[in-house]
Amino acid sequence: MRRPLAALGAVAVTAGLLAGSLAAPLAGASSHREAPLISKDPTVDNTDLYAFVSPDQPDTVTIIADYIPLEAPAGGPNFYSFDGTARYEIHVDNTGDGQDDITYRFTFNTKVRNYHTFLYNTNTINSLDDPDWNEPQFYSVTRIEHGVTTSLGSGLTTPPVNIGPRSTPNYDSLAAAAVHTLNNGIKVFAGQRDDPFFVDLGSIFDLLGLRPFNNLHLIPLPTAPGVDAVAGYNTHVIAMQIPITQLTRDHKPPTGPTDPRAVIGIYASASRARTTVLNGDGTTTLQGDAVQVSRLGNPLINEVIIPLGMKDYWNAQEPANDAQFVKFYTSPEIAGLINLLYPSLPDTPTTQRTDLVEVLLTGIPGVNFTGKTPADLLRLNMAIPPSAAVGQGNRLGALAGDLAGFPNGRRLEDDVVDIELRAAACGYGDFLAGLLGLCNLSPNNTLGDGVDTNDLPFMQTFPYVSTPHDGYSSS
């Protein structure tokens, strides 16, 4: 039975990942600063992961992994950059066992041209090899498939950060020059972009409130429009556009959406050397093998499903080991907290949340099911074609019948916040009803955090993510 709007407002705050539990996932600005250790190590902090069939190149998949949360554009004199002591990776499971079948590894190095200046640049940067850019950064890409490592490119250039009209007056041309096409047809880009996520972070972290429904909270406030807390901030992006045939298990195109080869699971990670020695002279020495310190598949998992005492441990685990965390999906703590904050409204189910397991750990049968192995992966059916140009798809994705969107992968325009809210209001665990549009009818279609789009329009060509905000103009 559909609840009245007043009740839906409270359920909205309890929003579950597509099927009814967690408004707190909305609080994490996806995965920005989500665990104790990684919050102190931002250069290896995964913030968001996107994967979708490229609208302008539908025989390819675009994967975008974001790192470094909430970059203030005016970040000088030491502007943000990838960490040369870290290892960044994008992992693909194409057999449904939660194990990596393909890994793309990125490593970075920075060249300092002049150690006798404090400046990032000594004049206008007109090209990627301009000597006035004092700290150019380069990277290498390798592909690892079933233990076989292949170099895809080295000495690849990143663009500088967007400093301002004097230093980087032609920033878009610098960024375009940093898009590289490798010999196997893969396109890559690594560098600063606008943070594409959008959410009212400030209100939701204030005891899980939503401004449009402030009056329904245990501590009521006047209702107000949503405020995008990520607007105006940048992030660092690793973007790849990969031919679909390079991602399937047999390197052949899938015959259609029901072909098991069509579905892949993706996650991004960052790793550090096991030991870092501070030498006392301003230098460090790295020792030991690489240890995973951050990972991200579906948005919002480590923020509110995984408890505080296990967040760093979760970051270090492989998705194939996620069976040990299933109890946190089936009995999410946040549901009980919401019942406490909204005592006058119907309780949110706090146990037996098998709906969360299906959507987040195994995939949805008939859409992006990978198998019975529970693993936190962003699952994409590569045989479901794009429904619109970048930024033009229905922001509610599968909830509005647009199966090219979240949770079938994740597009830049997908409003995962409102998707979760409206699916939650349907009731307990019936995502298939959401696919039929039942979650997006009145009064459910009023639910949301009031932030529906990114602060900047997306590009129509790879890497699609918007131009970063420049430091001079930022406020």
C-alpha positions as CSV (number, residue, x, y, z in Angstrom):
1,M,0.0,0.0,0.0
2,R,1.4,3.4,-0.9
3,R,2.0,5.6,2.1
4,P,0.8,9.2,2.3
5,L,3.4,11.9,1.5
6,A,4.1,12.7,5.2
7,A,5.2,9.1,5.8
8,L,7.1,9.1,2.5
9,G,9.1,12.0,3.7
10,A,10.5,10.0,6.6
11,V,11.0,7.0,4.4
12,A,12.9,9.3,2.1
13,V,15.4,10.0,4.8
14,T,15.8,6.2,5.4
15,A,16.4,5.7,1.7
16,G,17.9,2.4,0.9
17,L,20.2,1.6,-1.8
18,L,17.5,1.3,-4.4
19,A,15.1,-0.7,-2.2
20,G,14.6,0.9,1.1
21,S,17.2,1.4,3.7
22,L,19.6,4.1,3.9
23,A,19.3,7.8,3.7
24,A,22.7,8.0,5.2
25,P,24.3,6.7,2.1
26,L,23.4,10.0,0.7
27,A,25.4,11.6,3.4
28,G,28.7,10.4,2.2
29,A,29.0,12.5,-1.0
30,S,29.4,9.1,-2.4
31,S,32.7,7.9,-1.0
32,H,34.5,11.1,0.0
33,R,36.4,10.7,3.3
34,E,34.5,7.5,4.2
35,A,36.9,5.7,6.5
36,P,39.3,6.8,9.3
37,L,42.6,6.0,7.7
38,I,41.7,7.1,4.1
39,S,40.3,10.4,5.4
40,K,43.9,11.3,6.4
41,D,45.3,10.2,3.1
42,P,43.3,12.0,0.4
43,T,45.5,11.4,-2.6
44,V,44.5,7.7,-2.6
45,D,40.9,8.2,-1.5
46,N,38.4,6.8,-4.1
47,T,35.5,9.2,-4.3
48,D,33.3,8.0,-7.1
49,L,33.1,5.3,-9.8
50,Y,31.1,5.5,-13.0
51,A,30.7,2.9,-15.8
52,F,28.5,3.2,-18.9
53,V,28.3,2.3,-22.6
54,S,29.7,5.4,-24.4
55,P,26.8,7.2,-26.1
56,D,29.0,8.5,-28.9
57,Q,31.0,5.2,-29.2
58,P,28.5,2.5,-28.3
59,D,31.0,-0.3,-29.1
60,T,33.0,0.9,-26.0
61,V,32.5,1.2,-22.3
62,T,33.7,4.3,-20.4
63,I,34.9,3.9,-16.9
64,I,35.7,6.9,-14.7
65,A,37.4,6.6,-11.3
66,D,37.6,9.7,-9.2
67,Y,40.2,10.3,-6.5
68,I,41.0,13.1,-4.0
69,P,37.8,14.5,-2.4
70,L,36.7,18.1,-2.3
71,E,39.6,19.8,-4.1
72,A,39.5,23.5,-3.5
73,P,40.3,25.1,-6.9
74,A,42.6,27.8,-5.3
75,G,45.0,25.1,-4.1
76,G,48.3,26.8,-4.6
77,P,51.2,26.9,-4.2
78,N,51.2,23.0,-4.0
79,F,48.3,22.1,-6.2
80,Y,46.6,18.8,-6.1
81,S,48.0,15.9,-8.1
82,F,48.1,12.1,-8.3
83,D,50.5,10.5,-5.8
84,G,53.7,9.2,-7.4
85,T,54.2,6.8,-4.5
86,A,50.8,5.1,-5.0
87,R,49.3,2.6,-7.4
88,Y,45.8,3.3,-8.9
89,E,43.9,0.5,-10.4
90,I,40.6,-0.3,-12.2
91,H,39.5,-3.9,-11.9
92,V,37.1,-5.9,-14.1
93,D,35.4,-9.2,-13.2
94,N,33.9,-10.8,-16.3
95,T,33.3,-14.3,-14.9
96,G,31.1,-13.5,-11.9
97,D,33.3,-14.8,-9.1
98,G,34.3,-11.5,-7.6
99,Q,37.9,-12.0,-8.7
100,D,39.9,-9.7,-11.0
101,D,40.0,-11.0,-14.5
102,I,41.4,-7.7,-15.9
103,T,43.2,-5.0,-14.1
104,Y,44.3,-1.6,-15.5
105,R,47.2,-0.2,-13.4
106,F,48.2,3.5,-13.4
107,T,51.4,4.8,-11.9
108,F,52.5,8.5,-11.9
109,N,55.7,10.5,-11.6
110,T,56.2,14.2,-11.3
111,K,59.1,16.0,-12.9
112,V,60.3,19.2,-11.2
113,R,62.0,21.4,-13.7
114,N,63.3,24.1,-11.3
115,Y,63.9,23.4,-7.7
116,H,64.8,27.1,-7.1
117,T,61.4,28.5,-7.4
118,F,58.3,28.1,-5.1
119,L,56.0,28.4,-8.1
120,Y,54.0,25.6,-9.8
121,N,54.4,27.7,-13.0
122,T,56.6,30.6,-13.8
123,N,54.4,32.0,-16.7
124,T,51.5,31.1,-18.8
125,I,51.2,27.4,-19.6
126,N,50.5,27.2,-23.3
127,S,51.2,23.5,-23.9
128,L,51.8,20.2,-22.0
129,D,55.5,20.5,-22.7
130,D,55.7,24.3,-21.8
131,P,58.9,24.9,-19.8
132,D,57.0,27.4,-17.7
133,W,55.0,24.5,-16.1
134,N,57.4,23.6,-13.4
135,E,55.7,20.3,-12.2
136,P,54.5,18.3,-15.2
137,Q,53.1,14.9,-14.3
138,F,53.4,11.7,-16.4
139,Y,51.9,8.2,-16.1
140,S,52.1,4.7,-17.3
141,V,49.3,2.2,-17.9
142,T,49.5,-1.5,-17.8
143,R,46.9,-4.2,-18.4
144,I,47.0,-7.4,-16.3
145,E,44.8,-10.3,-17.6
146,H,45.0,-13.6,-15.8
147,G,48.6,-12.9,-14.6
148,V,49.9,-11.6,-18.0
149,T,51.1,-8.0,-17.8
150,T,51.1,-5.8,-21.0
151,S,52.3,-2.3,-21.2
152,L,49.7,-0.1,-22.8
153,G,51.5,3.2,-22.6
154,S,54.2,5.2,-20.8
155,G,55.3,8.8,-20.5
156,L,51.6,9.8,-21.0
157,T,50.9,13.4,-20.0
158,T,48.4,14.8,-17.6
159,P,47.1,18.4,-17.9
160,P,48.1,20.9,-15.3
161,V,45.4,21.9,-12.8
162,N,43.2,24.9,-13.8
163,I,44.9,27.7,-12.0
164,G,43.3,30.8,-13.6
165,P,43.1,33.2,-16.6
166,R,46.8,34.2,-16.4
167,S,48.3,30.8,-15.9
168,T,45.9,28.5,-17.8
169,P,43.9,30.8,-20.2
170,N,43.3,28.0,-22.7
171,Y,42.6,25.2,-20.3
172,D,40.2,23.2,-22.5
173,S,42.9,22.8,-25.2
174,L,45.4,21.7,-22.5
175,A,43.0,19.1,-21.3
176,A,42.1,17.9,-24.8
177,A,45.8,17.4,-25.6
178,A,45.9,15.1,-22.5
179,V,43.5,12.6,-24.1
180,H,45.6,9.7,-25.4
181,T,44.6,7.0,-27.8
182,L,46.6,3.8,-27.2
183,N,47.6,1.3,-29.8
184,N,44.8,-1.1,-28.8
185,G,42.1,1.5,-29.3
186,I,41.7,2.4,-25.7
187,K,41.4,6.1,-24.9
188,V,42.8,7.3,-21.5
189,F,42.7,10.6,-19.6
190,A,44.1,11.4,-16.2
191,G,43.9,14.8,-14.6
192,Q,41.8,17.3,-12.7
193,R,38.1,17.8,-13.5
194,D,35.0,19.2,-11.9
195,D,33.7,16.8,-9.3
196,P,30.6,15.4,-11.1
197,F,28.7,14.2,-8.0
198,F,25.9,16.2,-6.6
199,V,24.2,15.9,-3.2
200,D,23.0,18.1,-0.2
201,L,25.8,16.8,2.0
202,G,25.4,19.6,4.7
203,S,21.8,18.8,5.5
204,I,22.0,15.0,5.4
205,F,25.0,15.0,7.8
206,D,22.9,17.2,10.2
207,L,21.1,14.2,11.7
208,L,20.0,12.8,8.3
209,G,17.9,15.7,7.3
210,L,16.6,16.7,3.8
211,R,15.8,20.4,3.3
212,P,12.6,19.8,1.3
213,F,11.3,17.6,4.2
214,N,12.8,19.6,7.1
215,N,9.4,19.9,8.8
216,L,9.1,16.1,9.2
217,H,12.2,15.7,11.2
218,L,12.2,15.0,15.0
219,I,14.0,18.4,15.2
220,P,12.0,20.3,12.6
221,L,13.3,23.2,10.6
222,P,11.7,25.3,7.8
223,T,11.7,23.6,4.5
224,A,14.2,24.9,1.9
225,P,15.7,24.0,-1.5
226,G,18.6,21.6,-1.6
227,V,22.2,22.9,-1.6
228,D,24.8,21.0,-3.6
229,A,27.7,20.7,-1.2
230,V,30.1,19.4,-3.9
231,A,29.4,22.3,-6.3
232,G,32.6,24.4,-7.0
233,Y,35.0,21.6,-6.0
234,N,37.2,19.6,-8.3
235,T,38.6,16.0,-8.2
236,H,41.2,14.0,-10.0
237,V,39.9,11.6,-12.7
238,I,41.2,8.5,-14.3
239,A,39.0,7.8,-17.3
240,M,39.2,5.0,-19.8
241,Q,37.2,4.3,-23.0
242,I,37.6,0.6,-23.7
243,P,36.3,-1.5,-26.7
244,I,33.6,-3.9,-25.3
245,T,35.4,-6.9,-26.9
246,Q,38.4,-6.2,-24.7
247,L,36.2,-6.6,-21.6
248,T,34.3,-9.8,-22.3
249,R,35.6,-13.1,-21.0
250,D,36.3,-14.5,-24.5
251,H,36.9,-11.1,-26.2
252,K,33.9,-11.5,-28.4
253,P,30.9,-9.1,-28.5
254,P,27.9,-10.2,-26.5
255,T,24.9,-11.4,-28.5
256,G,22.4,-9.5,-26.5
257,P,21.5,-8.4,-22.9
258,T,20.7,-12.0,-21.9
259,D,24.2,-13.2,-22.9
260,P,26.1,-13.8,-19.6
261,R,29.2,-12.4,-21.3
262,A,27.4,-9.0,-21.5
263,V,27.7,-8.3,-17.7
264,I,30.8,-7.2,-16.0
265,G,31.6,-6.1,-12.5
266,I,33.9,-3.1,-11.9
267,Y,35.7,-1.6,-8.9
268,A,38.5,0.9,-8.5
269,S,41.3,0.9,-5.9
270,A,44.4,2.5,-4.7
271,S,47.4,0.9,-3.0
272,R,50.5,1.9,-1.1
273,A,53.8,0.2,-0.2
274,R,53.5,-1.8,3.0
275,T,56.3,0.3,4.7
276,T,57.2,3.9,4.3
277,V,60.5,5.0,6.0
278,L,61.0,8.7,6.9
279,N,64.7,9.3,6.4
280,G,65.0,12.5,8.4
281,D,66.2,14.6,5.5
282,G,62.8,15.2,3.8
283,T,62.9,12.1,1.7
284,T,61.1,8.7,2.1
285,T,62.0,5.2,1.2
286,L,59.2,2.7,0.2
287,Q,59.6,-1.0,1.2
288,G,57.5,-4.1,0.8
289,D,54.7,-5.1,-1.5
290,A,51.6,-3.0,-2.3
291,V,48.7,-3.0,0.1
292,Q,45.2,-1.9,-0.9
293,V,44.1,1.1,1.2
294,S,41.0,2.2,-0.7
295,R,38.4,0.6,-3.0
296,L,35.0,1.6,-4.5
297,G,32.4,-0.3,-6.4
298,N,28.9,0.8,-5.7
299,P,28.6,4.3,-4.2
300,L,27.9,4.8,-0.5
301,I,28.8,1.4,0.9
302,N,31.7,2.1,3.2
303,E,30.0,5.2,4.6
304,V,27.0,3.7,6.2
305,I,26.7,0.0,5.7
306,I,30.1,-0.9,7.0
307,P,30.6,-0.1,10.8
308,L,33.3,2.3,11.9
309,G,35.5,-0.5,13.4
310,M,35.7,-2.3,10.1
311,K,35.9,0.5,7.5
312,D,39.7,0.4,7.1
313,Y,39.6,-3.4,7.0
314,W,36.8,-3.3,4.3
315,N,39.0,-1.0,2.2
316,A,41.8,-3.6,2.3
317,Q,39.7,-6.5,1.3
318,E,39.0,-7.9,-2.2
319,P,35.4,-8.0,-3.3
320,A,35.5,-11.8,-3.5
321,N,35.7,-11.7,0.3
322,D,32.6,-9.7,0.8
323,A,30.5,-12.6,2.1
324,Q,31.9,-11.7,5.6
325,F,30.0,-8.3,5.4
326,V,26.6,-9.6,4.3
327,K,25.2,-9.2,7.8
328,F,25.6,-5.5,7.6
329,Y,23.5,-5.4,4.4
330,T,20.7,-7.6,5.7
331,S,20.5,-5.8,9.1
332,P,21.7,-2.2,8.4
333,E,22.3,-0.1,11.5
334,I,21.0,3.0,9.9
335,A,17.5,1.7,9.7
336,G,17.2,1.6,13.5
337,L,18.6,5.1,13.8
338,I,16.0,6.4,11.4
339,N,13.3,4.8,13.4
340,L,14.7,6.6,16.4
341,L,14.7,10.0,14.6
342,Y,11.2,9.5,13.2
343,P,9.2,7.9,16.1
344,S,5.8,9.0,14.9
345,L,6.1,7.4,11.4
346,P,6.0,3.7,10.3
347,D,9.1,1.8,11.1
348,T,11.7,1.0,8.5
349,P,12.5,-2.7,8.3
350,T,15.7,-3.4,10.1
351,T,16.3,-7.1,9.3
352,Q,16.2,-9.5,6.4
353,R,17.2,-6.9,3.9
354,T,17.8,-9.4,1.1
355,D,16.9,-6.6,-1.4
356,L,20.2,-4.8,-0.6
357,V,22.1,-8.0,-1.1
358,E,20.5,-8.5,-4.6
359,V,21.0,-5.0,-5.8
360,L,24.5,-4.4,-4.4
361,L,26.2,-7.8,-4.0
362,T,24.9,-10.1,-6.8
363,G,23.2,-7.9,-9.3
364,I,19.5,-7.9,-10.5
365,P,18.3,-11.0,-12.4
366,G,17.5,-10.1,-15.9
367,V,19.4,-6.8,-15.7
368,N,23.0,-7.2,-14.5
369,F,23.2,-10.4,-12.4
370,T,26.7,-11.8,-12.2
371,G,26.1,-14.8,-10.0
372,K,25.7,-16.0,-6.4
373,T,29.1,-14.8,-5.2
374,P,28.5,-11.6,-3.0
375,A,30.9,-8.9,-4.1
376,D,30.6,-5.1,-4.0
377,L,31.0,-4.3,-7.7
378,L,29.4,-1.8,-10.0
379,R,27.7,-4.1,-12.4
380,L,27.1,-3.1,-16.1
381,N,25.3,-5.0,-18.8
382,M,27.3,-3.9,-21.8
383,A,24.6,-5.1,-24.3
384,I,22.0,-2.6,-23.1
385,P,22.6,0.4,-25.4
386,P,22.8,4.0,-24.3
387,S,19.4,5.8,-24.1
388,A,20.7,9.3,-24.6
389,A,23.7,11.6,-25.0
390,V,25.9,12.1,-22.0
391,G,24.0,14.1,-19.4
392,Q,20.7,13.6,-21.2
393,G,19.6,10.3,-19.8
394,N,16.8,10.1,-17.3
395,R,18.4,11.1,-14.1
396,L,16.3,8.4,-12.3
397,G,17.8,5.7,-14.3
398,A,16.2,2.3,-14.0
399,L,13.6,3.7,-11.6
400,A,12.1,5.5,-14.6
401,G,12.5,2.6,-16.9
402,D,15.9,3.8,-18.3
403,L,17.9,0.6,-18.0
404,A,21.0,2.3,-19.4
405,G,21.3,4.0,-16.0
406,F,21.9,3.2,-12.3
407,P,22.0,0.5,-11.0
408,N,23.0,-0.9,-14.4
409,G,26.4,0.8,-14.2
410,R,26.3,4.5,-13.3
411,R,26.2,7.5,-15.6
412,L,27.4,11.0,-14.7
413,E,23.9,12.3,-14.7
414,D,22.3,9.5,-12.6
415,D,20.8,11.0,-9.5
416,V,21.6,8.2,-7.1
417,V,20.3,10.2,-4.2
418,D,16.7,10.6,-5.6
419,I,16.7,7.1,-7.1
420,E,17.3,5.7,-3.6
421,L,14.7,7.9,-2.0
422,R,11.9,7.0,-4.4
423,A,12.7,3.3,-4.5
424,A,12.6,3.4,-0.7
425,A,9.2,4.9,-0.7
426,C,7.8,2.0,-2.8
427,G,8.0,-0.1,0.3
428,Y,10.0,-3.1,1.2
429,G,12.5,-4.4,-1.3
430,D,10.5,-4.4,-4.5
431,F,12.9,-3.1,-7.0
432,L,11.1,-4.8,-9.9
433,A,8.2,-2.5,-9.1
434,G,10.5,0.4,-9.5
435,L,11.5,-0.9,-13.0
436,L,7.9,-0.6,-13.9
437,G,7.7,3.0,-12.8
438,L,5.6,2.4,-9.7
439,C,8.2,4.1,-7.5
440,N,8.1,7.3,-9.6
441,L,4.4,8.1,-9.4
442,S,2.7,10.7,-7.3
443,P,3.3,11.3,-4.4
444,N,6.7,9.4,-4.5
445,N,7.9,11.6,-7.4
446,T,8.2,14.6,-5.0
447,L,10.9,12.9,-3.0
448,G,14.5,14.1,-3.2
449,D,17.2,16.1,-1.6
450,G,16.5,19.0,-3.9
451,V,19.7,18.7,-5.8
452,D,19.0,17.2,-9.2
453,T,21.9,18.0,-11.5
454,N,25.6,18.7,-11.4
455,D,26.7,22.3,-11.1
456,L,28.3,22.2,-14.6
457,P,27.1,20.6,-17.8
458,F,28.9,17.5,-18.9
459,M,31.0,17.2,-22.2
460,Q,29.7,15.3,-25.2
461,T,33.1,13.8,-25.9
462,F,35.5,11.7,-23.8
463,P,36.3,12.1,-20.9
464,Y,32.9,13.7,-20.6
465,V,33.5,15.1,-17.1
466,S,33.3,18.9,-16.9
467,T,36.2,21.4,-17.0
468,P,37.5,21.9,-13.5
469,H,36.8,25.2,-11.7
470,D,39.8,27.6,-11.8
471,G,41.4,28.9,-8.7
472,Y,41.1,32.6,-9.6
473,S,37.3,32.5,-10.1
474,S,36.4,30.1,-7.3
475,S,34.5,31.5,-4.3
